[in-house]
Amino acid sequence: MAAASWYHRDISRVVAEELLAKAGRDGCFLVRDSESIAGAYALCLLFQRHVHTYRILPDEEGLLSVQTIQGIQAKCFRSLPELISAYQQPNNGLVTPLLYPVHRLREAADEDSATAPPCSPSSDFMGFMADYLAQHLPLDLAALRSGHPQLRHLSAALVTACRALHSEIDFTMAGLETLARVFDPPVSPRSPAREQVIPMGSSQCRGNPDLELLLSKISAVNHLLSSLEKKVLMSLQDTVSRHNLALPSPVAPLPDTKPIATQCFEVKVGKSQRAALMVDVEEGTVTIIKRGSGSPEEVIPQDKILQLIKYQSVQSKVRLVYNRDLQRSLSKDFVFPSAKKREAFCQLLQLMKIQHSNLDEPDLISIYVGTWNMGSTPPPRSLASWLTSRGLGHTQDETTACIPHDIYVIGTQENSLGDREWVDFLRASLKTLMAIDYQVVALQCLWSIKMVVLVKPEHKRRISHVHTSSVKTGIANTLGNKGAVGVSFLFNGTSFGFVNCHLASGSEKTHRRNQNYSDILRSLALGDKRLSAFDLTLRFTHLFWFGDLNYRLDMDVQDVLTHVTKKEFDILLAMDQLNLEREKNKVFLQFREGDISFPPTYRYERGSRDNYMWQKFKTTGMRINVPSWCDRILWKSLPETHLVCSSYGCTDDIVTSDHSPVFATFEVGVTSQFVPKKAPGTGPEALACIEWDSIEVIVKTASRSKCYIEFHSYCLEEAQRSGENTSQSCDVPGFLRMCWSAKQLPVLNPILPDLEYLGDQHLLLSIKGMESCESYGECCIAMRSMIGSMAQQFETFLFHRGEETGSMRGWMKVRVPKDRRSTRGRLYEWISFEEEEEEDAPAEDSPQCPKPLL
């Protein structure tokens, strides 16, 4: 029996309301999964252009009942179809009987497959298997025949692939239950009907031709894989033992740390004078040597440097403000040969400040993020260019390229190596390059999608609350050939999230990629469990999302090749599917990406980077793969936090795959676990407080339910909630405007009253329905700009499950006791940005009044 057409599984509230609005008749209804209670459902019913939502809850015995108006006795049912049938009659407590079911869209349908013939999950799976064997097996066997020097990679890859494929198609009872949902109507998760799972080969399958066909094909694939695995592994067994993977290894023992050599920069001082700047990070000095003189003109210790000012209008110019003596501070302007040289100089001075700082904990770290689709082939012997951000695009200067980062996050797709082997290879590569034995924070894998997080040994103790998760988005969302892996953790007081994904391929699959993104966003279980009801993009101080996103260029392939040759990347980026979908607010809302100044990273001819192999011959005919920026790195940060992208590019010398590896590096401000300067318990404690004057919310909904606001923050002992809104109106169809006055809003008392602590905190707000307790949208407010005795206005957007659902504005203030208002400057606040001065502005050696670094 086909699944009930009115059950839409886990669609969002917004999508459900849009479907009902399109249906447009009183009594239209559908059922979706509840967002607030696991195992429950939401019955959505249209009446007089308003959507009424009722919760369907299971009891301890798994019986289902509808929460209706008071005075109506709850009726219990064994299954959803039985419940829906009963409520198609009047006088059951609903605003109107259930009259017209709104049918579910065809499973996995999108605008790209509208003309394709319908296919079953089994035929999709067999198609995937055929593609997999056709693409990867010839490469593997060719490598076997040629005696590939890295056959141990191949052996591990085939073993892993065979076992992974076996585990996926050797359906257990739970796996077959998921498959059977295509044929059976939904029932309560704890009802007796739910427990009737069809076992493999059971007589209960007989009489159902769809299931019988599916089981026979699964059995055939299992047999095929068993035979394939035995033949390939027997052939490999004799050959692999003669070859070893050559991991990078140093000739001599490495020191514990590699000192940073003194760097020299040629600059112009003031308007025309030539000079050299010598930066000695280890000694903590900057030496100025004027051209023509062999002796230093001036040596500036790092503790005398007060500020660096970068000029925005002149990208190669910087002003150095420093103390010459106790009476005055001076400044000098330096013009570097290029903006890249200026950035290298500033980075070295920042590193100098960090190394010689007397702070117990860092407040500035560097993070490397890399993504590479390895094309199911072993990597080259050296990954130096990738791990040191060298190649094409916005790259770092050679003077700073080999400075080790604090954290390395490396995501790969179509990675055929064994998990342990890949981690060891990366660690050995970094030890060769940086002379540091990086420690593993997390390794998360889904089939050939892998993410490794490595950290400097001294930072290992600063990392806590590590969580990992994965989501499958392959055929019917049950195969892991496509999907995502995620890792999250705290670095002292700052939360980080990382997502590495491989989305649906094909130029025409834009809608499917958007759906993959939505599924991953909704299903990844990362971060603090207390924030699981919030949009994934709001759970972390910084969230990085990268991988083979597979978005293509909507342009003729010959035009693309012409523009690539001329390096006219801006013209191509205007036709980039990811950029176009972001502009339409379909995906990656409020994410950022560095400027792309490197050529498309896919689809290259393996073995070189001279040509794109845009023609792909398959059994079904020739396929066009337009060169595209499939491999991307994006990020999203909470408001009023510090993150600067210092490089974004791709390598040009790693040619084993048809994708080029992509890298990005970031300078990130972090907070420490705060220790109050004033010990508690020494007297009456003055409390900080967060007060609200008013809040106005506009949400996209056809509901007229009363709502409340829930407040979450790490600075609060527990979540708090407001009263219901005092007023609401519907001035614009499809939108609901709600208001809360100060009387309905709680005064919040943070656990610590210190200004320095509160300035780093954020408040997460969620608008929830009084009846359904489901979220209409969430937002984040930075407390730093709200601190003061006068109320400050704020305005922000609301998000839910990756969609923009409305907006919020209001007035609030954060009051801090007078004796808790001390704070200090941050290392990343030591660098500021200014426009160029007028011609008659003071020249070098002019006194300044800089912001001191406390």
Secondary structure, DSSP 4 states (H G I P E B T S, - for coil): -PPPTTB-TT--HHHHHHHHHHH-STTEEEEEE-SSSTT-EEEEEEETTEEEEEEEEE-TTS-EEE--STTSPP--BSBHHHHHHHTTSSSSSSSS---EEPPPPPTT--GGGTTSPP--HHHHHHHHHHHHHHHHHHHHHHHHHTT-TTHHHHHHHHHHHHHHHHHHHS--HHHHHHHHTTTS--B-TTSGGGG----TT-GGGTT-HHHHHHHHHHHHHHHHHHHHHHHHHHHHHHHHTT--------SSPPPSS-PPPPEEEEEEETTTEEEEEEEETTTTEEEEEETT-SS-SEEEEGGGEEEEEEESSSTTEEEEEEESSSS-EEEEEEE-SSHHHHHHHHHHHHHHHHHT---SS-SEEEEEEEEEE-TTSPPPS--HHHHTT-SEEE---TTTTTSPPSEEEEEEES--S-HHHHHHHHHHHHHHHHS--PEEEEEEEETTEEEEEEE-GGGGGGEEEEEEEEEE-SGGGT-TTSEEEEEEEEETTEEEEEEEEEPPPSTT-HHHHHHHHHHHHHH---S-GGGTTS-GGGSSSEEEEEEE----B-S-HHHHHHHHHTT-HHHHHTTBHHHHHHHTTSSSTT-EE----S---B-BPTT-SS-B--EEEETTEEEE---B--EEEEEEE-TT--EEEEEEEE-SS--SSSB--EEEEEEEE-------SS-TTSSPPPPPEEEEEEEEEEEE-S----EEEEEE-TTSSS-EE----SEEE-SSTTEEEEEEEGGGSPPB--S---HHHHTT-EEEEEEEETTT--EEEEEEEESGGGBSSS-EEEEEEEEETTEEEEEEEEEEEEE--GGG------GGGGEEEEPPPPTTS--TT----PPP--
